[in-house]
Amino acid sequence: MIISIKFLDYWHVSSGESAGDLYDATVLKDEHGFAYIGGKTLKGLVKEAMSYIDKDYKLKESFSNFELALATKEHIKETKEFLYKKVSSTAIDSKTKMAKDKSLRDIEVVIPLTLYGEVTNIHDKAKLEKALKFIKRLGLNRNRGLGRCEIGVDND
């Protein structure tokens, strides 16, 4: 089953690395510099969503990585740096309403786009599709405005 993840806002799936003075956190990228989502990330979100549908369901499905379509990669390979932006945030002191010292954080985000991946070894297609509909946000700061998405299923 082919799955699409259409991002509606900036998003960030972390590489776990920083970029020195430029970013406190960078996005996960393949060897060609294109952002992607590891299959384990989506599988974890599906597992959580599945717990609301059938708490006894044992998720055995296999999830590939989710990437840009090959044609899209070819089309933008020379200009892929425009896929990324910097978002800054800081912690605010609740009493003074001022930024807390040393709390400024810059993260690399990806512009809205669509990624594709595959799910195999499907045990219950109806439950899987229902679980995918529960997922509305993906990645870092998904509860603070990043990563709003729509997940689609290609049933062909």
CYANA upper distance limits for C-alpha pairs under 8 A (distance plus 0.5 A):
  1 MET  CA    118 GLU  CA      6.11
  1 MET  CA    119 VAL  CA      5.79
  1 MET  CA    120 THR  CA      6.99
  1 MET  CA    153 VAL  CA      7.57
  1 MET  CA    154 ASP  CA      6.86
  1 MET  CA    155 ASN  CA      6.77
  1 MET  CA    156 ASP  CA      8.04
  2 ILE  CA    116 TYR  CA      7.50
  2 ILE  CA    117 GLY  CA      6.32
  2 ILE  CA    118 GLU  CA      5.05
  2 ILE  CA    119 VAL  CA      6.98
  2 ILE  CA    153 VAL  CA      6.55
  2 ILE  CA    154 ASP  CA      5.70
  2 ILE  CA    155 ASN  CA      7.78
  3 ILE  CA    116 TYR  CA      6.22
  3 ILE  CA    117 GLY  CA      5.87
  3 ILE  CA    118 GLU  CA      6.29
  3 ILE  CA    119 VAL  CA      7.72
  3 ILE  CA    151 ILE  CA      7.42
  3 ILE  CA    152 GLY  CA      6.16
  3 ILE  CA    153 VAL  CA      5.27
  3 ILE  CA    154 ASP  CA      6.73
  4 SER  CA    114 THR  CA      7.11
  4 SER  CA    115 LEU  CA      6.17
  4 SER  CA    116 TYR  CA      5.05
  4 SER  CA    117 GLY  CA      7.08
  4 SER  CA    151 ILE  CA      6.08
  4 SER  CA    152 GLY  CA      5.48
  4 SER  CA    153 VAL  CA      6.93
  4 SER  CA    154 ASP  CA      8.37
  5 ILE  CA     66 PHE  CA      8.47
  5 ILE  CA    114 THR  CA      5.95
  5 ILE  CA    115 LEU  CA      5.70
  5 ILE  CA    116 TYR  CA      6.87
  5 ILE  CA    149 CYS  CA      6.97
  5 ILE  CA    150 GLU  CA      6.35
  5 ILE  CA    151 ILE  CA      5.12
  5 ILE  CA    152 GLY  CA      7.00
  6 LYS  CA    112 PRO  CA      7.95
  6 LYS  CA    113 LEU  CA      6.40
  6 LYS  CA    114 THR  CA      4.70
  6 LYS  CA    115 LEU  CA      7.03
  6 LYS  CA    149 CYS  CA      5.90
  6 LYS  CA    150 GLU  CA      5.65
  6 LYS  CA    151 ILE  CA      6.78
  6 LYS  CA    152 GLY  CA      8.36
  7 PHE  CA     11 TRP  CA      7.85
  7 PHE  CA    112 PRO  CA      5.33
  7 PHE  CA    113 LEU  CA      5.88
  7 PHE  CA    114 THR  CA      6.54
  7 PHE  CA    147 GLY  CA      6.95
  7 PHE  CA    148 ARG  CA      6.42
  7 PHE  CA    149 CYS  CA      4.76
  7 PHE  CA    150 GLU  CA      7.02
  8 LEU  CA    112 PRO  CA      5.86
  8 LEU  CA    113 LEU  CA      7.90
  8 LEU  CA    147 GLY  CA      7.81
  8 LEU  CA    148 ARG  CA      5.98
  8 LEU  CA    149 CYS  CA      5.88
  8 LEU  CA    150 GLU  CA      8.06
  9 ASP  CA    111 ILE  CA      7.34
  9 ASP  CA    112 PRO  CA      5.63
  9 ASP  CA    145 GLY  CA      8.45
  9 ASP  CA    146 LEU  CA      6.70
  9 ASP  CA    147 GLY  CA      6.36
  9 ASP  CA    148 ARG  CA      6.14
  9 ASP  CA    149 CYS  CA      7.95
 10 TYR  CA    109 VAL  CA      6.38
 10 TYR  CA    110 VAL  CA      5.89
 10 TYR  CA    111 ILE  CA      5.34
 10 TYR  CA    112 PRO  CA      5.90
 10 TYR  CA    146 LEU  CA      6.15
 10 TYR  CA    147 GLY  CA      6.46
 10 TYR  CA    148 ARG  CA      8.35
 11 TRP  CA    109 VAL  CA      5.86
 11 TRP  CA    110 VAL  CA      5.83
 11 TRP  CA    111 ILE  CA      7.38
 11 TRP  CA    112 PRO  CA      7.71
 11 TRP  CA    138 LEU  CA      7.97
 11 TRP  CA    139 GLY  CA      7.02
 11 TRP  CA    140 LEU  CA      7.84
 11 TRP  CA    146 LEU  CA      5.65
 11 TRP  CA    147 GLY  CA      4.73
 11 TRP  CA    148 ARG  CA      8.06
 12 HIS  CA     26 THR  CA      8.41
 12 HIS  CA     27 VAL  CA      6.24
 12 HIS  CA    108 GLU  CA      7.51
 12 HIS  CA    109 VAL  CA      5.46
 12 HIS  CA    110 VAL  CA      6.81
 12 HIS  CA    139 GLY  CA      5.92
 12 HIS  CA    140 LEU  CA      5.95
 12 HIS  CA    141 ASN  CA      8.40
 12 HIS  CA    146 LEU  CA      7.79
 12 HIS  CA    147 GLY  CA      7.34
 13 VAL  CA     27 VAL  CA      5.88
 13 VAL  CA     28 LEU  CA      6.49
 13 VAL  CA     36 TYR  CA      8.42
 13 VAL  CA     37 ILE  CA      7.13
 13 VAL  CA    138 LEU  CA      8.37
 13 VAL  CA    139 GLY  CA      5.29
 13 VAL  CA    140 LEU  CA      6.45
 14 SER  CA     25 ALA  CA      7.10
 14 SER  CA     26 THR  CA      6.38
 14 SER  CA     27 VAL  CA      5.02
 14 SER  CA     28 LEU  CA      5.87
 14 SER  CA    139 GLY  CA      8.11
 14 SER  CA    140 LEU  CA      7.59
 15 SER  CA     25 ALA  CA      7.89
 15 SER  CA     26 THR  CA      6.33
 15 SER  CA     27 VAL  CA      5.57
 15 SER  CA     28 LEU  CA      4.65
 15 SER  CA     29 LYS  CA      7.90
 16 GLY  CA     25 ALA  CA      7.21
 16 GLY  CA     26 THR  CA      7.64
 16 GLY  CA     27 VAL  CA      8.47
 16 GLY  CA     28 LEU  CA      8.43
 17 GLU  CA     24 ASP  CA      8.16
 17 GLU  CA     25 ALA  CA      6.24
 17 GLU  CA     26 THR  CA      6.43
 18 SER  CA     23 TYR  CA      6.14
 18 SER  CA     24 ASP  CA      5.23
 18 SER  CA     25 ALA  CA      5.01
 18 SER  CA     26 THR  CA      6.11
 19 ALA  CA     23 TYR  CA      5.41
 19 ALA  CA     24 ASP  CA      6.91
 19 ALA  CA     25 ALA  CA      7.45
 19 ALA  CA     26 THR  CA      7.20
 20 GLY  CA     24 ASP  CA      7.55
 22 LEU  CA    106 ASP  CA      7.91
 23 TYR  CA     86 LYS  CA      8.16
 23 TYR  CA    105 ARG  CA      8.23
 23 TYR  CA    106 ASP  CA      5.60
 23 TYR  CA    107 ILE  CA      5.70
 23 TYR  CA    108 GLU  CA      6.75
 24 ASP  CA    105 ARG  CA      6.68
 24 ASP  CA    106 ASP  CA      5.94
 24 ASP  CA    107 ILE  CA      6.08
 25 ALA  CA    106 ASP  CA      7.62
 25 ALA  CA    107 ILE  CA      5.38
 25 ALA  CA    108 GLU  CA      6.74
 26 THR  CA    107 ILE  CA      6.72
 26 THR  CA    108 GLU  CA      5.52
 26 THR  CA    109 VAL  CA      8.06
 27 VAL  CA     35 ALA  CA      7.06
 27 VAL  CA    108 GLU  CA      6.66
 27 VAL  CA    109 VAL  CA      7.16
 27 VAL  CA    110 VAL  CA      8.19
 28 LEU  CA     35 ALA  CA      6.09
 28 LEU  CA     36 TYR  CA      6.65
 28 LEU  CA     37 ILE  CA      7.64
 29 LYS  CA     33 GLY  CA      5.76
 29 LYS  CA     34 PHE  CA      5.54
 29 LYS  CA     35 ALA  CA      4.69
 29 LYS  CA     36 TYR  CA      6.33
 30 ASP  CA     34 PHE  CA      5.95
 30 ASP  CA     35 ALA  CA      6.91
 30 ASP  CA     36 TYR  CA      7.38
 33 GLY  CA     80 LYS  CA      8.05
 34 PHE  CA     67 GLU  CA      8.48
 34 PHE  CA     68 LEU  CA      8.31
 34 PHE  CA     73 LYS  CA      8.31
 34 PHE  CA     80 LYS  CA      7.70
 35 ALA  CA     67 GLU  CA      7.72
 35 ALA  CA    110 VAL  CA      7.93
 36 TYR  CA     65 ASN  CA      7.48
 36 TYR  CA     66 PHE  CA      6.16
 36 TYR  CA     67 GLU  CA      5.39
 36 TYR  CA     68 LEU  CA      7.85
 36 TYR  CA    115 LEU  CA      7.96
 37 ILE  CA     41 THR  CA      7.26
 37 ILE  CA     42 LEU  CA      8.18
 37 ILE  CA     65 ASN  CA      6.23
 37 ILE  CA     66 PHE  CA      5.52
 37 ILE  CA     67 GLU  CA      7.27
 38 GLY  CA     42 LEU  CA      7.71
 38 GLY  CA     64 SER  CA      7.69
 38 GLY  CA     65 ASN  CA      5.01
 38 GLY  CA     66 PHE  CA      6.85
 39 GLY  CA     43 LYS  CA      6.61
 39 GLY  CA     62 SER  CA      8.41
 39 GLY  CA     63 PHE  CA      5.21
 39 GLY  CA     64 SER  CA      5.29
 39 GLY  CA     65 ASN  CA      4.86
 39 GLY  CA     66 PHE  CA      7.12
 40 LYS  CA     44 GLY  CA      6.52
 40 LYS  CA     63 PHE  CA      7.38
 40 LYS  CA     65 ASN  CA      8.45
 41 THR  CA     45 LEU  CA      7.11
 42 LEU  CA     46 VAL  CA      6.64
 42 LEU  CA     63 PHE  CA      7.98
 43 LYS  CA     47 LYS  CA      6.54
 43 LYS  CA     62 SER  CA      8.40
 43 LYS  CA     63 PHE  CA      6.92
 44 GLY  CA     48 GLU  CA      6.80
 45 LEU  CA     49 ALA  CA      6.68
 45 LEU  CA    135 ILE  CA      7.57
 46 VAL  CA     50 MET  CA      6.36
 46 VAL  CA    128 LEU  CA      8.19
 46 VAL  CA    131 ALA  CA      6.37
 46 VAL  CA    132 LEU  CA      6.75
 46 VAL  CA    135 ILE  CA      8.03
 47 LYS  CA     51 SER  CA      6.92
 47 LYS  CA     59 LEU  CA      6.98
 48 GLU  CA     52 TYR  CA      7.90
 49 ALA  CA     53 ILE  CA      7.53
 49 ALA  CA    131 ALA  CA      5.66
 49 ALA  CA    132 LEU  CA      7.92
 49 ALA  CA    134 PHE  CA      6.54
 49 ALA  CA    135 ILE  CA      7.65
 50 MET  CA     54 ASP  CA      6.38
 50 MET  CA     55 LYS  CA      7.30
 50 MET  CA     57 TYR  CA      7.66
 50 MET  CA    127 LYS  CA      8.05
 50 MET  CA    128 LEU  CA      8.06
 50 MET  CA    131 ALA  CA      5.80
 51 SER  CA     55 LYS  CA      4.83
 51 SER  CA     56 ASP  CA      8.04
 51 SER  CA     57 TYR  CA      7.98
 53 ILE  CA    127 LYS  CA      7.90
 53 ILE  CA    130 LYS  CA      8.44
 53 ILE  CA    131 ALA  CA      7.65
 60 LYS  CA    121 ASN  CA      7.50
 60 LYS  CA    122 ILE  CA      7.92
 60 LYS  CA    123 HIS  CA      7.86
 61 GLU  CA    119 VAL  CA      7.05
 61 GLU  CA    120 THR  CA      6.33
 61 GLU  CA    121 ASN  CA      5.41
 61 GLU  CA    122 ILE  CA      5.70
 61 GLU  CA    123 HIS  CA      7.51
 62 SER  CA    119 VAL  CA      6.01
 62 SER  CA    120 THR  CA      5.66
 62 SER  CA    121 ASN  CA      6.48
 62 SER  CA    122 ILE  CA      8.26
 63 PHE  CA    117 GLY  CA      7.88
 63 PHE  CA    118 GLU  CA      6.46
 63 PHE  CA    119 VAL  CA      5.15
 63 PHE  CA    120 THR  CA      7.16
 64 SER  CA    117 GLY  CA      6.10
 64 SER  CA    118 GLU  CA      5.82
 64 SER  CA    119 VAL  CA      6.93
 65 ASN  CA    117 GLY  CA      6.31
 65 ASN  CA    118 GLU  CA      8.18
 66 PHE  CA    115 LEU  CA      5.97
 66 PHE  CA    116 TYR  CA      5.38
 66 PHE  CA    117 GLY  CA      4.83
 66 PHE  CA    118 GLU  CA      8.18
 67 GLU  CA    115 LEU  CA      5.19
 67 GLU  CA    116 TYR  CA      5.79
 67 GLU  CA    117 GLY  CA      7.06
 68 LEU  CA     72 THR  CA      6.88
 68 LEU  CA     73 LYS  CA      6.89
 68 LEU  CA    114 THR  CA      6.98
 68 LEU  CA    115 LEU  CA      5.12
 68 LEU  CA    116 TYR  CA      6.70
 69 ALA  CA     73 LYS  CA      6.89
 69 ALA  CA    115 LEU  CA      7.29
 69 ALA  CA    116 TYR  CA      7.12
 70 LEU  CA     74 GLU  CA      6.74
 71 ALA  CA     75 HIS  CA      6.66
 72 THR  CA     76 ILE  CA      6.76
 73 LYS  CA     77 LYS  CA      6.02
 76 ILE  CA     80 LYS  CA      6.17
 80 LYS  CA     84 TYR  CA      8.41
 83 LEU  CA    110 VAL  CA      6.11
 83 LEU  CA    111 ILE  CA      5.98
 84 TYR  CA    108 GLU  CA      7.01
 84 TYR  CA    109 VAL  CA      6.10
 84 TYR  CA    110 VAL  CA      5.16
 84 TYR  CA    111 ILE  CA      6.63
 85 LYS  CA    108 GLU  CA      6.28
 85 LYS  CA    109 VAL  CA      5.85
 85 LYS  CA    110 VAL  CA      6.83
 85 LYS  CA    111 ILE  CA      7.66
 86 LYS  CA    106 ASP  CA      6.90
 86 LYS  CA    107 ILE  CA      6.25
 86 LYS  CA    108 GLU  CA      5.33
 86 LYS  CA    109 VAL  CA      6.62
 87 VAL  CA    106 ASP  CA      6.10
 87 VAL  CA    107 ILE  CA      5.93
 87 VAL  CA    108 GLU  CA      6.92
 87 VAL  CA    109 VAL  CA      7.32
 88 SER  CA    104 LEU  CA      7.40
 88 SER  CA    105 ARG  CA      6.04
 88 SER  CA    106 ASP  CA      4.84
 88 SER  CA    107 ILE  CA      6.92
 89 SER  CA    103 SER  CA      8.48
 89 SER  CA    104 LEU  CA      6.25
 89 SER  CA    105 ARG  CA      5.84
 89 SER  CA    106 ASP  CA      7.05
 90 THR  CA     99 ALA  CA      6.82
 90 THR  CA    100 LYS  CA      7.77
 90 THR  CA    103 SER  CA      5.62
 90 THR  CA    104 LEU  CA      4.91
 90 THR  CA    105 ARG  CA      6.58
 91 ALA  CA     99 ALA  CA      6.21
 91 ALA  CA    100 LYS  CA      6.11
 91 ALA  CA    103 SER  CA      6.11
 91 ALA  CA    104 LEU  CA      7.70
 92 ILE  CA     97 LYS  CA      6.34
 92 ILE  CA     98 MET  CA      5.92
 92 ILE  CA     99 ALA  CA      4.94
 92 ILE  CA    100 LYS  CA      6.09
 93 ASP  CA     97 LYS  CA      5.67
 93 ASP  CA     98 MET  CA      6.04
 93 ASP  CA     99 ALA  CA      6.56
 93 ASP  CA    100 LYS  CA      6.25
 94 SER  CA     98 MET  CA      8.35
 99 ALA  CA    103 SER  CA      7.83
122 ILE  CA    128 LEU  CA      8.49
124 ASP  CA    128 LEU  CA      6.73
125 LYS  CA    129 GLU  CA      6.58
126 ALA  CA    130 LYS  CA      6.70
127 LYS  CA    131 ALA  CA      6.61
128 LEU  CA    132 LEU  CA      6.72
129 GLU  CA    133 LYS  CA      7.00
129 GLU  CA    153 VAL  CA      7.96
130 LYS  CA    134 PHE  CA      7.43
131 ALA  CA    135 ILE  CA      7.73
132 LEU  CA    151 ILE  CA      7.06
133 LYS  CA    151 ILE  CA      7.32
135 ILE  CA    149 CYS  CA      8.31
135 ILE  CA    150 GLU  CA      8.20
135 ILE  CA    151 ILE  CA      7.84
136 LYS  CA    148 ARG  CA      6.36
136 LYS  CA    149 CYS  CA      5.86
136 LYS  CA    150 GLU  CA      6.72
136 LYS  CA    151 ILE  CA      8.28
137 ARG  CA    142 ARG  CA      6.04
137 ARG  CA    143 ASN  CA      8.38
137 ARG  CA    146 LEU  CA      7.93
137 ARG  CA    147 GLY  CA      5.45
137 ARG  CA    148 ARG  CA      4.82
137 ARG  CA    149 CYS  CA      5.89
138 LEU  CA    142 ARG  CA      6.36
138 LEU  CA    146 LEU  CA      8.26
138 LEU  CA    147 GLY  CA      5.34
138 LEU  CA    148 ARG  CA      7.09
138 LEU  CA    149 CYS  CA      7.48
139 GLY  CA    146 LEU  CA      8.00
139 GLY  CA    147 GLY  CA      6.37
140 LEU  CA    146 LEU  CA      7.54
140 LEU  CA    147 GLY  CA      7.92
141 ASN  CA    145 GLY  CA      7.08
141 ASN  CA    146 LEU  CA      6.05
141 ASN  CA    147 GLY  CA      8.02
142 ARG  CA    146 LEU  CA      5.32
142 ARG  CA    147 GLY  CA      5.90
142 ARG  CA    148 ARG  CA      7.58
